[in-house]
Amino acid sequence: MHLLVDHWSFDPFLVIAAALVALHELGLARLRARSVPERTRRRRHRSWAFYAGLAVLAIAISSPIDYWASSYFYVHMIEHLLLMFAAPSLVVLGAPWLPLVHALPVGWRRRVGRFVLLGPVSRPLRWLGRAVLSPWVAVISFNAAMVLWHLPGPFDLAENDQTIHVWLMHGSFFVTGVLFWLLIIPSYPLRRRASTLFQAGAIIGTNVVMFVLAMSLSIFTSSSWYHVYDHVPGVTMSPFADQQIGAGVLWICGDFWAVPALVAVFRRAIADEGGLADAVDRLFHRAPVTSLGSP
């Protein structure tokens, strides 16, 4: 029981999370005053997913998971999965963008809007926004962050420097995770910029990258990659055995998120197109086949 109770820590993110919740509630209240009840209920339902994402993020960085991640590689992999998959997907599902914007005073919103749309740097800002939200940038940056930070050099560097660990490693995991999940999960008012085929390819391709990384950590090597786990006081598990368990976490948990995501993508495609055959025709840009009796 002490493994769950002991070693909780305070992280500055908790202050940021509390501020985000307060701003989000303020934005919801302002939107409620100008919205119909049905839309207000939908925003409230989405808000619970947003708050759950913040809670998962807080658990990943402030709970005993973060403490034991310094001693056990497999715990570190659990933390990384929470930061890259669980927390970002819930935040995107929660669609907090409109309430957070409306939490700002009207004057601020108007000034920011004029600056972004009509200011001297409006064109570069719009170009940057389109580039950051583009499907290819989202998929490539997400997988690049996952691979880069699990290479021995960057991983050991981050473990030895908490500033790099928290702000660069964890920050890049979460930010690229949000960009990736924006491709898959509807998040009003942002629009998905990828086709169903691209979404499916992104999910399968990312799962393959996780699969290859897991095999590289376990099957394609015979020793531990990371010096920071070589001589941890009080740890009797060998570093390589620890690494193999961590690889198993990546391997197995890859299917836990990929299969439901693929099912959701194809169900949405079928619902939008009216049937499986129509969805497949649309994916491959084929004209629908009509029956012999059709006019």
C-alpha positions as CSV (number, residue, x, y, z in Angstrom):
1,M,0.0,0.0,0.0
2,H,2.9,2.4,0.7
3,L,3.8,2.2,-2.9
4,L,0.6,4.1,-3.7
5,V,0.6,6.4,-0.7
6,D,4.2,7.4,-0.4
7,H,6.4,9.6,-2.7
8,W,3.8,12.0,-4.0
9,S,5.5,15.3,-4.9
10,F,4.4,18.8,-5.7
11,D,5.0,19.9,-9.3
12,P,4.5,23.4,-10.6
13,F,2.1,22.0,-13.2
14,L,-0.5,21.5,-10.5
15,V,-0.8,25.2,-10.2
16,I,-1.1,25.5,-14.0
17,A,-3.8,22.7,-14.0
18,A,-5.8,24.5,-11.3
19,A,-5.6,27.8,-13.2
20,L,-6.8,26.0,-16.4
21,V,-9.7,24.5,-14.6
22,A,-10.7,27.9,-13.2
23,L,-10.4,29.6,-16.6
24,H,-12.3,26.8,-18.2
25,E,-15.2,27.1,-15.7
26,L,-15.2,30.8,-16.2
27,G,-15.4,30.3,-20.0
28,L,-18.2,27.8,-19.6
29,A,-20.2,30.2,-17.5
30,R,-19.8,33.0,-20.1
31,L,-20.8,30.7,-22.9
32,R,-23.8,29.3,-21.0
33,A,-25.3,32.8,-20.8
34,R,-25.4,33.0,-24.6
35,S,-26.1,29.3,-25.6
36,V,-29.1,27.0,-25.7
37,P,-29.3,24.4,-23.0
38,E,-28.4,21.4,-25.3
39,R,-25.2,23.0,-26.3
40,T,-24.4,23.9,-22.7
41,R,-24.9,20.2,-21.7
42,R,-22.5,19.1,-24.5
43,R,-19.8,21.5,-23.3
44,R,-20.2,20.3,-19.7
45,H,-20.0,16.6,-20.8
46,R,-16.8,17.4,-22.7
47,S,-15.3,19.3,-19.8
48,W,-15.1,16.1,-17.7
49,A,-12.9,14.6,-20.4
50,F,-10.6,17.7,-20.3
51,Y,-10.4,17.6,-16.5
52,A,-9.7,13.8,-16.6
53,G,-6.8,14.5,-19.0
54,L,-5.4,17.1,-16.6
55,A,-5.7,14.6,-13.8
56,V,-3.9,11.9,-15.7
57,L,-1.1,14.4,-16.5
58,A,-0.9,15.3,-12.9
59,I,-0.7,11.6,-11.8
60,A,2.0,11.0,-14.3
61,I,4.3,13.7,-13.1
62,S,3.4,14.0,-9.4
63,S,2.4,10.5,-8.2
64,P,4.7,7.6,-7.1
65,I,4.9,6.8,-10.9
66,D,7.3,9.7,-11.4
67,Y,9.3,8.7,-8.3
68,W,9.7,5.0,-9.2
69,A,10.4,5.9,-12.8
70,S,13.9,7.0,-11.7
71,S,14.6,3.5,-10.4
72,Y,12.7,1.3,-12.9
73,F,12.6,1.7,-16.7
74,Y,9.3,-0.1,-17.1
75,V,7.6,2.4,-14.7
76,H,9.2,5.1,-16.9
77,M,7.5,3.6,-19.9
78,I,4.1,3.6,-18.1
79,E,4.7,7.3,-17.4
80,H,5.5,8.0,-21.0
81,L,2.4,6.2,-22.3
82,L,0.3,8.4,-19.9
83,L,2.0,11.5,-21.2
84,M,1.8,10.7,-24.9
85,F,-1.5,8.8,-25.2
86,A,-3.9,8.9,-22.3
87,A,-3.6,12.5,-21.2
88,P,-3.5,14.2,-24.6
89,S,-6.4,12.1,-26.0
90,L,-8.6,13.1,-23.1
91,V,-7.7,16.7,-23.4
92,V,-8.5,16.7,-27.1
93,L,-11.8,14.8,-26.5
94,G,-12.6,17.5,-23.9
95,A,-12.3,20.3,-26.6
96,P,-11.3,23.1,-24.1
97,W,-10.4,25.6,-26.7
98,L,-13.6,27.7,-27.0
99,P,-14.2,27.9,-23.2
100,L,-10.6,28.9,-22.5
101,V,-10.7,31.6,-25.2
102,H,-14.0,33.0,-23.7
103,A,-12.4,33.1,-20.3
104,L,-10.4,36.1,-21.5
105,P,-12.0,39.6,-21.2
106,V,-13.8,40.7,-24.4
107,G,-11.2,43.5,-25.0
108,W,-8.3,41.1,-24.8
109,R,-10.0,38.6,-27.2
110,R,-10.6,41.4,-29.7
111,R,-7.0,42.7,-29.5
112,V,-5.6,39.2,-29.9
113,G,-7.9,38.5,-32.8
114,R,-7.0,41.8,-34.6
115,F,-3.3,41.1,-34.0
116,V,-3.5,37.5,-35.4
117,L,-5.8,38.4,-38.4
118,L,-4.7,41.9,-39.3
119,G,-1.4,42.6,-37.5
120,P,2.0,43.0,-39.1
121,V,2.8,39.3,-38.4
122,S,-0.6,37.9,-39.2
123,R,0.5,36.1,-42.4
124,P,3.5,34.3,-40.8
125,L,1.3,33.4,-37.8
126,R,-1.4,31.9,-40.0
127,W,1.2,30.0,-41.9
128,L,2.8,28.7,-38.7
129,G,-0.6,27.7,-37.4
130,R,-1.4,25.8,-40.6
131,A,2.0,24.1,-40.5
132,V,1.7,23.0,-36.9
133,L,-1.8,21.6,-37.4
134,S,-1.0,19.8,-40.7
135,P,-1.4,16.0,-40.5
136,W,2.1,15.2,-41.7
137,V,3.7,17.5,-39.1
138,A,1.6,16.0,-36.3
139,V,2.4,12.4,-37.2
140,I,6.1,12.9,-37.9
141,S,6.7,15.1,-34.8
142,F,4.9,12.6,-32.6
143,N,6.9,9.6,-33.8
144,A,10.1,11.6,-33.9
145,A,9.7,12.6,-30.2
146,M,8.9,9.0,-29.2
147,V,12.0,7.6,-31.0
148,L,14.4,10.4,-30.1
149,W,13.8,10.4,-26.4
150,H,14.2,6.7,-26.1
151,L,17.6,6.7,-27.7
152,P,20.4,6.1,-25.1
153,G,22.0,9.6,-25.3
154,P,18.9,11.8,-25.1
155,F,17.3,9.5,-22.5
156,D,20.4,9.6,-20.1
157,L,20.7,13.3,-20.7
158,A,17.1,13.9,-19.6
159,E,17.4,11.7,-16.6
160,N,20.5,13.6,-15.4
161,D,19.0,17.0,-15.9
162,Q,15.4,17.5,-14.6
163,T,14.9,20.7,-16.5
164,I,15.4,18.8,-19.8
165,H,13.4,15.9,-18.4
166,V,10.4,17.9,-17.5
167,W,10.2,20.7,-20.0
168,L,11.7,19.2,-23.1
169,M,11.0,15.4,-22.8
170,H,7.7,15.5,-21.1
171,G,6.7,18.7,-22.7
172,S,7.4,17.4,-26.2
173,F,5.5,14.1,-25.4
174,F,2.4,16.0,-24.4
175,V,2.4,18.7,-27.1
176,T,3.0,16.3,-30.0
177,G,0.5,13.9,-28.4
178,V,-2.2,16.7,-28.5
179,L,-1.3,17.4,-32.2
180,F,-1.5,13.7,-33.0
181,W,-4.8,13.1,-31.4
182,L,-6.3,16.2,-33.0
183,L,-6.1,14.1,-36.2
184,I,-8.2,11.3,-34.8
185,I,-10.6,12.8,-32.2
186,P,-13.2,15.5,-33.0
187,S,-12.4,18.6,-30.9
188,Y,-14.7,21.5,-31.6
189,P,-14.2,24.1,-33.1
190,L,-11.0,22.7,-34.6
191,R,-11.5,20.7,-37.7
192,R,-9.8,17.5,-38.6
193,R,-7.4,18.0,-41.5
194,A,-6.9,14.4,-42.4
195,S,-8.9,11.9,-44.4
196,T,-10.1,8.6,-42.8
197,L,-7.4,6.8,-44.8
198,F,-4.7,9.1,-43.4
199,Q,-6.0,8.7,-39.9
200,A,-5.9,4.9,-40.2
201,G,-2.4,5.0,-41.7
202,A,-1.2,7.3,-38.9
203,I,-2.6,4.9,-36.2
204,I,-1.1,1.8,-37.9
205,G,2.2,3.5,-38.6
206,T,2.6,4.8,-35.1
207,N,1.8,1.4,-33.7
208,V,4.5,-0.1,-36.0
209,V,7.0,2.4,-34.7
210,M,6.2,1.4,-31.1
211,F,6.5,-2.2,-32.1
212,V,9.9,-1.8,-33.7
213,L,11.1,0.3,-30.7
214,A,9.9,-2.4,-28.3
215,M,11.7,-5.1,-30.3
216,S,14.9,-3.0,-30.4
217,L,14.8,-2.7,-26.6
218,S,14.3,-6.4,-26.0
219,I,14.9,-8.8,-29.0
220,F,17.5,-6.9,-31.1
221,T,19.8,-6.2,-28.1
222,S,21.5,-8.2,-25.3
223,S,22.3,-5.4,-22.9
224,S,20.7,-2.4,-21.2
225,W,20.8,0.8,-23.3
226,Y,20.7,3.3,-20.4
227,H,23.6,4.0,-18.0
228,V,21.3,5.8,-15.5
229,Y,19.7,2.4,-14.6
230,D,23.0,0.5,-14.2
231,H,23.6,1.2,-10.5
232,V,20.4,2.4,-8.8
233,P,20.7,1.9,-5.0
234,G,18.2,-0.6,-3.6
235,V,17.2,-2.1,-7.0
236,T,18.0,-5.8,-7.4
237,M,16.4,-6.3,-10.8
238,S,19.0,-6.4,-13.6
239,P,18.9,-3.3,-15.9
240,F,18.4,-5.5,-18.9
241,A,15.5,-7.4,-17.4
242,D,13.9,-4.1,-16.4
243,Q,14.4,-2.9,-20.0
244,Q,12.7,-6.0,-21.4
245,I,9.7,-5.5,-19.1
246,G,9.6,-1.8,-20.3
247,A,9.7,-3.0,-23.9
248,G,6.8,-5.3,-23.1
249,V,4.8,-2.4,-21.7
250,L,5.3,-0.5,-25.0
251,W,4.5,-3.6,-27.1
252,I,1.3,-4.6,-25.3
253,C,0.0,-1.1,-24.6
254,G,0.4,-0.2,-28.3
255,D,-2.5,-2.4,-29.1
256,F,-4.6,-1.1,-26.2
257,W,-4.8,2.4,-27.9
258,A,-4.4,1.5,-31.5
259,V,-7.2,-1.0,-31.9
260,P,-10.0,1.1,-30.3
261,A,-8.8,4.1,-32.2
262,L,-9.0,2.2,-35.5
263,V,-12.4,0.9,-34.7
264,A,-13.6,4.4,-33.9
265,V,-12.2,5.8,-37.1
266,F,-13.8,3.2,-39.3
267,R,-17.1,3.4,-37.5
268,R,-17.2,7.2,-38.0
269,A,-16.3,6.7,-41.7
270,I,-19.1,4.2,-42.1
271,A,-21.6,6.4,-40.3
272,D,-20.6,9.4,-42.4
273,E,-20.8,7.5,-45.7
274,G,-23.9,5.5,-45.0
275,G,-22.4,2.0,-45.3
276,L,-19.2,0.0,-45.4
277,A,-19.1,-0.3,-49.2
278,D,-19.6,3.5,-49.7
279,A,-16.9,4.3,-47.1
280,V,-14.4,2.0,-48.9
281,D,-15.3,3.6,-52.3
282,R,-14.8,7.0,-50.9
283,L,-11.4,6.1,-49.3
284,F,-10.1,4.9,-52.7
285,H,-11.8,7.6,-54.7
286,R,-13.9,5.1,-56.6
287,A,-17.3,5.7,-58.0
288,P,-20.0,3.7,-56.1
289,V,-21.2,0.6,-57.8
290,T,-24.9,0.7,-58.6
291,S,-27.1,-2.4,-58.9
292,L,-28.5,-3.6,-62.2
293,G,-32.0,-2.6,-61.2
294,S,-31.0,1.0,-60.4
295,P,-32.2,3.7,-62.7
